[in-house]
Amino acid sequence: MRRPEPEPVRAGEESVWDYPRPPRVEPVSQRITIRLGGVLIADTIDAVRVLETSHPPVYYLPADSFLEGALVPTEGSSFCEFKGGAAYFDVHGGSRIVSRAAWTYPQPARGFESLRGRVAVYAGEMDACTVGDEQVTPQPGRFYGGWITSRIRGPFKGEPGSMGW
């Protein structure tokens, strides 16, 4: 399968096709919020994002920026060839509980140490996730956890027909 054609990029925008592989971690200067069950469960100005070719950024927030009790460790794990082994959380907010909707890298691989103590969530499972004042759109497909803002251009891994990219 051939690589898809990147969408045009205007001033102030980013193409996921310019992101590196292996991924890069960088600090985020905007405020990041997460709401679930009508409750603000996370709020921080100390996030990082992981940038990887063909993927919208994945935002990682300090675990202590989540409301107490919002993250409940759950069974299961996964492995990323770059970041290492992930552990999962059920996410609690208001009267809602979303199973395995957040993850962390307890012992991240070399080069990804800045993810230790940080948590990412699937935006599509939450009421709302914001970067700055903008509500994000979740990356297509439940496997991926990217957050799409108006500044990010694709096409994105996870869209129909993207398995072979």
C-alpha positions in Angstrom: 0.0 0.0 0.0 1.4 3.4 -0.9 1.6 6.3 1.5 -1.4 8.6 1.5 -1.2 12.1 0.1 -0.8 14.7 3.0 -3.5 17.4 3.2 -2.3 20.9 2.3 -0.9 22.9 5.3 -1.5 26.6 5.8 0.4 29.0 8.1 0.1 28.0 11.8 -0.9 24.4 10.9 0.9 21.1 11.3 0.9 18.0 9.1 1.0 14.7 10.9 3.2 13.6 8.0 5.9 15.9 9.2 6.0 14.3 12.6 8.9 11.9 13.2 9.2 8.2 13.6 10.3 7.2 16.2 8.0 9.7 17.9 9.1 12.9 19.7 7.9 14.2 23.1 7.5 17.9 23.6 6.0 20.2 26.2 2.6 21.9 25.7 2.1 25.5 26.6 -1.7 25.5 26.5 -4.1 24.6 29.2 -5.5 21.0 28.9 -8.8 19.9 30.4 -10.8 16.7 30.5 -14.5 16.4 31.4 -16.5 13.2 32.1 -19.9 12.8 33.6 -20.3 16.6 33.7 -17.3 16.9 36.0 -13.9 18.5 35.3 -11.7 15.5 36.1 -8.3 16.9 34.9 -6.9 20.4 34.4 -3.2 21.3 33.8 -0.8 23.6 32.1 1.9 20.9 32.5 1.2 18.5 29.7 3.4 17.0 27.0 2.4 15.6 23.6 3.8 12.7 21.7 4.2 13.3 17.9 4.4 10.4 15.6 4.1 10.1 11.8 0.5 9.8 10.6 -0.9 10.3 14.1 -2.5 13.3 15.7 -0.7 14.3 19.0 -1.3 12.2 22.1 -1.5 14.4 25.2 -0.1 13.2 28.5 -1.1 14.9 31.7 0.5 14.6 35.2 -1.4 11.9 37.1 -1.9 14.4 40.0 -3.7 16.8 37.6 -6.7 14.3 37.7 -9.4 14.6 40.3 -8.9 12.2 43.2 -10.6 8.9 42.3 -10.9 9.7 38.6 -8.2 7.1 37.6 -8.7 3.5 38.9 -6.1 1.0 37.8 -7.5 -1.9 35.8 -6.3 -5.2 34.3 -4.6 -5.5 31.0 -1.6 -4.0 29.3 -0.1 -3.3 25.9 3.3 -2.7 24.5 4.6 0.1 22.2 7.8 -0.5 20.3 8.9 3.0 21.2 7.4 3.9 24.6 7.4 0.4 26.3 4.7 -1.3 28.4 1.5 0.5 29.1 -0.9 0.1 32.1 -4.5 1.1 32.0 -7.1 2.9 34.1 -10.9 3.0 34.2 -11.9 6.6 34.2 -14.5 7.9 36.7 -16.3 11.2 36.4 -19.7 12.2 37.8 -21.9 9.1 37.5 -19.9 7.7 34.5 -17.2 5.1 34.5 -15.4 4.3 31.2 -13.4 1.1 31.2 -9.8 1.2 30.0 -10.1 4.8 28.8 -6.7 6.0 30.1 -3.2 4.7 30.1 0.3 5.3 31.4 3.9 4.1 30.9 5.1 3.2 34.4 8.6 2.4 33.2 8.9 4.2 29.8 11.6 3.2 27.4 14.8 5.3 27.0 14.0 8.6 25.3 10.4 8.7 26.7 11.3 9.1 30.4 9.2 12.4 30.5 6.1 10.2 30.2 6.7 8.7 33.6 3.9 9.8 36.0 1.7 11.0 33.1 -1.6 9.7 31.8 -3.3 9.9 28.4 -7.0 9.4 27.7 -9.1 8.5 24.7 -10.8 11.7 23.9 -13.8 10.0 22.2 -14.7 8.3 25.6 -14.8 11.6 27.5 -17.5 14.3 27.5 -14.9 16.8 26.3 -11.2 17.3 26.1 -9.7 20.7 25.3 -6.4 22.1 24.2 -6.4 25.8 25.0 -10.0 26.9 24.4 -10.6 24.3 21.6 -12.5 21.1 22.1 -10.6 18.3 20.3 -11.9 15.7 17.9 -10.7 12.1 18.7 -8.4 10.3 16.4 -10.5 7.7 14.3 -10.4 4.1 15.6 -10.5 3.1 19.3 -6.9 1.8 19.1 -5.4 5.2 18.8 -5.5 8.0 21.3 -4.7 11.2 19.3 -6.4 14.5 19.8 -7.2 16.5 16.6 -7.4 20.3 16.8 -8.1 22.7 14.0 -4.3 23.2 13.5 -3.6 19.5 12.7 -3.8 18.1 9.2 -4.0 14.5 8.0 -5.0 12.1 6.7 -4.8 10.3 10.1 -3.9 6.7 11.0 -7.1 5.0 12.1 -9.3 6.3 9.3 -10.9 3.6 7.1 -8.3 2.0 4.8 -5.3 3.1 7.0 -4.3 -0.2 8.4 -1.5 -0.7 5.8 0.2 2.7 6.3 
